[in-house]
Amino acid sequence: MNAADTKSLLARGDLLLELGQVEAAVECFSNAINIIPNDADPYLGACVACQGIQRFDLAVATAKHVLKKEPTHPRAWFLLCQLVRDGHCALEDAEVTQLLALEKNASLNGENFRYVRFALAYYFESQGAYDKAQKYYAAANSARLRELRIKGATRQV
């Protein structure tokens, strides 16, 4: 299978999720994992799909699998911290330290930085630290507004 075929398989999984065919999406992402086991995208799609079928144990395991391979993967942190916020798991102290350090990662672009800020907001919300959570929610949303302003200004030029 070539790169275009694997992208098509991932896009099919995303479409199945959008259509509410979650079990079919799980199967699609599982097939993609078998074909491209070193790529994070099928695992992250599977994580979302597992949440859709309420297999939170698999969703947690899948997100943590990605983080074991790529400890700074912003979207994996985002998905894991959603699960933390919703009470399906907890972060270990070492994971909290990793997440906090990730915020200082200068190489993150806008969207990835937003994922990290949302992950931090979810974590602090799960801890009852609502002031800190609110700060990160606001920072994530203001970053998105800046991105949209930049895109709008670029289109007008």
C-alpha positions as CSV (number, residue, x, y, z in Angstrom):
1,M,0.0,0.0,0.0
2,N,1.4,3.4,-1.0
3,A,1.2,6.7,0.9
4,A,-1.9,7.9,-1.0
5,D,-3.7,4.6,-0.1
6,T,-2.9,5.0,3.6
7,K,-4.1,8.6,3.5
8,S,-7.3,7.5,1.9
9,L,-7.7,4.8,4.6
10,L,-7.3,7.4,7.3
11,A,-9.7,9.8,5.6
12,R,-12.2,7.0,5.4
13,G,-11.9,6.4,9.1
14,D,-12.4,10.1,9.8
15,L,-15.5,10.2,7.5
16,L,-16.9,7.1,9.2
17,L,-16.6,8.9,12.5
18,E,-18.3,12.0,11.1
19,L,-21.2,9.8,9.8
20,G,-21.5,8.2,13.3
21,Q,-20.4,4.8,12.1
22,V,-18.0,4.5,15.0
23,E,-17.5,0.7,15.0
24,A,-16.6,0.8,11.3
25,A,-14.2,3.6,12.0
26,V,-12.5,1.5,14.7
27,E,-12.1,-1.3,12.2
28,C,-10.7,1.1,9.6
29,F,-8.2,2.7,12.0
30,S,-7.2,-0.8,13.2
31,N,-6.5,-1.8,9.6
32,A,-4.4,1.4,9.2
33,I,-2.5,0.6,12.4
34,N,-1.6,-2.8,10.9
35,I,-0.4,-1.2,7.7
36,I,1.5,1.8,9.1
37,P,2.3,0.9,12.7
38,N,4.9,3.6,13.2
39,D,2.5,6.5,12.3
40,A,0.6,8.2,15.1
41,D,-2.4,9.2,13.0
42,P,-4.2,5.8,12.9
43,Y,-3.7,5.4,16.6
44,L,-5.1,8.9,17.3
45,G,-8.1,8.1,15.1
46,A,-8.6,4.8,16.9
47,C,-8.4,6.7,20.2
48,V,-11.3,9.0,19.2
49,A,-13.3,6.1,17.8
50,C,-12.8,4.1,21.0
51,Q,-14.3,7.0,22.9
52,G,-17.2,6.9,20.6
53,I,-18.0,3.2,21.5
54,Q,-17.3,3.9,25.1
55,R,-14.1,1.8,25.2
56,F,-12.3,4.3,27.4
57,D,-9.7,1.7,28.5
58,L,-8.7,1.3,24.9
59,A,-8.7,5.0,24.2
60,V,-6.4,5.6,27.2
61,A,-4.1,2.8,26.2
62,T,-4.0,4.0,22.6
63,A,-3.1,7.6,23.5
64,K,-0.5,6.4,26.0
65,H,1.0,4.1,23.3
66,V,1.5,7.2,21.0
67,L,3.0,9.1,23.9
68,K,5.4,6.3,24.6
69,K,6.7,6.5,21.1
70,E,6.4,10.3,20.8
71,P,6.4,11.9,24.2
72,T,5.8,15.4,22.9
73,H,2.9,14.6,20.5
74,P,0.4,17.5,21.1
75,R,-2.7,15.8,19.9
76,A,-2.1,12.6,21.9
77,W,-1.8,14.8,25.0
78,F,-5.0,16.6,24.0
79,L,-6.9,13.3,23.7
80,L,-5.4,11.8,26.9
81,C,-6.2,14.9,28.9
82,Q,-9.8,14.8,27.6
83,L,-10.0,11.3,29.1
84,V,-8.4,12.6,32.3
85,R,-10.9,15.4,32.6
86,D,-13.8,13.1,32.0
87,G,-12.6,10.8,34.8
88,H,-11.5,7.8,32.7
89,C,-7.9,7.8,33.9
90,A,-5.4,9.9,35.8
91,L,-1.9,11.2,34.9
92,E,1.1,10.0,36.8
93,D,3.4,12.6,38.3
94,A,6.0,12.0,35.5
95,E,3.3,12.5,32.9
96,V,2.3,15.8,34.5
97,T,5.9,16.9,34.4
98,Q,6.1,16.0,30.7
99,L,3.0,17.9,29.9
100,L,4.0,21.0,31.8
101,A,7.4,20.9,30.0
102,L,5.7,20.6,26.7
103,E,4.2,24.1,27.1
104,K,7.7,25.5,27.0
105,N,8.5,23.7,23.7
106,A,9.4,26.6,21.3
107,S,9.1,24.4,18.2
108,L,5.3,24.0,18.5
109,N,3.3,25.7,15.8
110,G,-0.1,27.4,16.4
111,E,-2.4,24.4,16.2
112,N,-0.1,22.2,18.1
113,F,0.4,24.8,20.8
114,R,-3.4,25.1,21.1
115,Y,-3.6,21.3,21.6
116,V,-1.1,21.6,24.4
117,R,-3.0,24.5,26.0
118,F,-6.3,22.6,25.8
119,A,-4.6,19.5,27.3
120,L,-3.3,21.6,30.2
121,A,-6.8,23.2,30.7
122,Y,-8.4,19.7,30.8
123,Y,-5.8,18.5,33.3
124,F,-6.2,21.4,35.6
125,E,-10.0,21.2,35.3
126,S,-9.7,17.5,36.4
127,Q,-7.8,18.6,39.4
128,G,-10.4,21.2,40.4
129,A,-7.9,24.0,39.7
130,Y,-10.5,26.0,37.7
131,D,-8.6,29.3,37.7
132,K,-5.6,27.6,36.0
133,A,-7.9,25.7,33.7
134,Q,-9.7,29.0,32.7
135,K,-6.3,30.6,32.0
136,Y,-5.4,27.8,29.6
137,Y,-8.8,27.7,27.9
138,A,-8.5,31.5,27.3
139,A,-4.9,31.1,26.0
140,A,-5.9,28.3,23.6
141,N,-8.8,30.3,22.2
142,S,-6.9,33.5,21.9
143,A,-4.2,31.6,19.9
144,R,-6.9,30.4,17.5
145,L,-8.3,33.9,17.1
146,R,-4.8,35.2,16.2
147,E,-4.4,32.4,13.6
148,L,-7.7,33.3,12.0
149,R,-6.8,37.0,11.9
150,I,-3.4,36.1,10.3
151,K,-5.2,33.9,7.7
152,G,-7.7,36.7,7.0
153,A,-5.0,39.3,6.6
154,T,-3.1,37.0,4.3
155,R,-6.1,36.4,2.1
156,Q,-6.8,40.2,1.8
157,V,-3.3,40.8,0.5
